[in-house]
């Protein structure tokens, strides 16, 4: 890979990551949809799990990290590398976390 190709690839990944964060934050894209999209779009598949989860509306960094630790799932995994079992566990856990009342 040449330097120009590497710079182009990095730019594409940054743009995709920013688009995904915006869509998650504005609820245009749900967690389940994102995980499906990660299997189809290589650039979305490069996004790290923790980064995506922390982009969800109402997500709190501490709660997100604690929930991942409780599930024993590293936040450093890329979305494209998640298998069906981990995907199901994440969707179940984080949909329940999003529905729980906010703490004061």
N, C-alpha and C positions, 0 to 999 in steps of 0.2 A: 504494500500500500504506500503510495507516495504521500508526501506531506500535504499536498493539495487535497487529495482524497480523504485523508484523515481529518483535515480541517472541515471539509464539507460534511463528513459523517458526524463530527462533533456538533456542528451547527444544526444539523437535522435533529439530532437527539435533544439538544437544548430547546429548539422550537417545539418539538413534540411534547417534551416534558412541561413546558409552559402552557401549551394548549390543553393538555390533560389536567393540569392543576386548575386552570380557569374553568374548565367544564365541570370538574368535580365540585369546586367551590360554589358554582352557580347552580348545581344540581341538574345540569344538562346531561350529565353522565353519571350513572350509578356504579356502585362497587362491582356488582355482578357483570354489568356491561363492560366495565373496564377490564376485568379479568378475562372475559371472552375475547375482547379486542386485542389483548396482549398476545393471544395465541395466533392471531391473524396478521398483526402489524408488528414487524420486527422492531421498529423504533419504539413503540409502546412497550414491547416485551423487554426493552432495556431499562425501563423505569424500575427503581427499587421499591420493594414492598412498603417499607416504613415511610418513605417519602410520599407514596400514593395515599396511604392510610391517614397520614397527618394532613393531607390536603382535603379530606372530607369535611363537609360543613359541621361545625360544632366539635370537631375532633380536638382532643386535648393531648398534648405531647406525652405527658406523664401517664395518662390512662391508656393511651395507645401502646406505649412501650411496655407497660405492666401487663396488658392483655397479651401481647406477643410473647412476653417472657413466660406467662402462665401457660400459653399454648405450646411453648418450647419451639417457636418458629423464629428463625433469625430474620430481622428486618432488612438485612443486607441482600436477601434473595431478590433476584430480578423477577418481574411479573411473568415473563415468558418461560421461566424455569419452574413455575409452580405446577405440581401435579394435581390430579382431581381431588385427592383426599385433603391436601392442604388447602386447596381452593374452597372446598366445602366448609372446612373448619373456620376459615377466615370469614367467609360470608356469614355463617351462623353467628360467630362471636361478635363481629362488628356491627351487624344489624341489631343484635340485642343491646350492644353497648350504646348505639345511637338512639335506641328507643328508651333507654333508662333516663330517669329525670336527672337534670343537671344538679351537681352538688353546689352548695353555697360556700 
